[in-house]
Amino acid sequence: MEEFFLSHRPKYDYETFRKACGKNKGKKVNVWENAAEDAERLFRKDEEALLDFIYKKGFDSITFFNSSPHRNIKGVFIDEYEFRTGGITGYIAFFKVNENWSIKSFHQSETRFTLLGDEIKKLKEKKVLK
Amino acid sequence: MKKKSCPVCGSKEISLKKKKKVIKDRLGGEETVSVNIYSCPVCGTTGDLFKENVQVIRKAYLSLNEKAAKNSIDFLIKQGHSLSFIERVLGLSQRTLTKWKIGATKPSAPGVTLLRFLEIFPKLLDVAENNFDKDIAKMILLEEVANQAVEYDEIFTAASKDEFFLYIKKSVKVNKNKSSNCFDNEIQLAIEAQ
């Protein structure tokens, strides 16, 4: 039963995923249709360019925040990360099955922290803002 | 023909849909390409599972980039700038832009980005013409702000315009002989009015 709870530890090693994005032009990494479309809208990058960006450490920062079970594949977890690049804060989720990686989501964050949000938070901490 | 299986779960049940995809570029227009989208009903994976669309989409992006470059060059010509002037101030080899315009050579990615900036902010040419002098660049920026603000009379009254031109004059300490001069008359009038 344990695997059905959300996990605060990544299921996969991010570095292994990153390297897979660059190996043979990301042959072993599938990008789901919605993720590919969102990446094109956000970055003006096609699928191959997106994988190259991830492989070459294009994110300014990438932070794990959750791992949740895949709805359709029993025993498979999806790791979720928040990334930052320039002024953009985004979300990427991926999983691995049979040596194949899949990027399930890739989009700009709307609900989580943003740079402006962080600054507001700091001001609130300093009690400049209520 | 060998039936394809899902690379994620191995299911043979995957289906193929051919879709029309519109790729847009704000300055280059848009192109429609046909792409293959596979779906697996077993694990829910949907997308270009066999990397069949990459080349088609990349080709469309390159084509739109070239169109954007040509459109930007046409725009700058319409604004009254000669290509040789732009090439000179940007330090490009002579006839580079002409070659891009007629398609004799393909523009580089940074070249296209530069043209995109120039189409949106043509005043950057003035900055380049003044050897990227930071003080003059500030003056040009403020003049541009004033230019834009003048178009919105409801937020920029005659009195505030005078104050603004004075502010430009006082806040940017540049050699007047070097500065661009499109607002000199307004600045002079504002000083006299004071």
Interface residues (C-beta under 8 A of the other chain):
Chain A: K25 K27 N30 V31 W32 E33 N34 A35 A36 E40 R44 D46 E47 E48 A49 H70 R71 N72 I73 V97 N98 N100 S102
Chain B: P7 V8 C9 G10 I23 I37 V42 C43 G44 T45 T46 G47 D48 L49 K51 N53 V54 I57 R58 Y61
